[in-house]
Amino acid sequence: MRRPTIGTGTFGREMSYDERRVVNNIIVGTPDTVITKLTEIIEPLNPGSLHISGDEGPMPPQDVRRSIALFGREVVPALHEITLQPYA
């Protein structure tokens, strides 16, 4: 991956998997971990849309289905609660 993440010193150089995880270019983990990490991104930026890819890399189809199901059942509702809060 040669795409930089602003402020991380990664401009123009390939990043390892662990480096991408540290700067949230890749977000993996339990639904609670994903909710926490996405909240850290969404709250300060308040993006108009969020694009998620749930099947990157060599994952067996049953793992992809499980990941998508967990995301839809647990992560999306939690993010809706966060993003639909009225602004102060």
SVG drawing of the C-alpha trace seen along z (x, -y; Angstrom):
<svg xmlns="http://www.w3.org/2000/svg" viewBox="-31 -23 40 44">
<polyline fill="none" stroke="black" stroke-width="0.4" points="0.0,0.0 1.5,-3.3 -1.4,-5.5 -0.3,-7.9 -2.0,-8.6 -1.6,-12.3 0.6,-12.9 2.0,-9.3 5.2,-9.7 3.9,-7.1 3.9,-9.2 5.3,-7.4 6.3,-4.2 4.7,-0.8 3.0,-0.2 3.0,3.1 -0.3,4.7 0.5,3.7 1.3,0.1 -2.0,-0.1 -3.9,1.2 -2.2,-1.3 -3.4,-4.3 -6.8,-2.7 -6.4,-2.1 -7.4,1.4 -9.9,2.0 -10.3,5.6 -11.5,7.3 -14.6,8.0 -17.7,5.9 -16.8,3.9 -13.3,3.2 -14.7,2.1 -17.3,-0.1 -14.7,-1.8 -12.3,-2.4 -15.0,-3.6 -16.4,-5.9 -12.9,-7.4 -12.9,-8.3 -16.6,-9.3 -17.1,-11.6 -14.4,-14.2 -14.9,-14.0 -18.7,-13.7 -18.5,-12.2 -21.5,-12.2 -21.0,-8.6 -18.9,-5.6 -17.7,-2.9 -16.9,0.5 -15.4,3.5 -15.9,6.7 -14.2,9.3 -10.6,8.1 -7.9,10.8 -8.1,14.5 -11.2,15.2 -13.3,18.3 -16.9,17.5 -18.3,18.6 -16.0,16.1 -17.0,13.3 -20.7,14.1 -20.1,14.1 -18.2,10.9 -20.9,9.1 -23.6,10.5 -21.8,9.3 -21.3,5.9 -24.9,5.5 -26.3,7.0 -23.9,5.3 -21.8,2.6 -24.3,0.7 -26.9,0.3 -24.3,-1.0 -22.9,-3.5 -26.5,-4.7 -26.9,-5.5 -23.6,-7.4 -24.2,-9.3 -27.9,-10.1 -27.3,-11.9 -28.3,-15.6 -25.5,-18.1 -24.9,-20.3"/>
</svg>
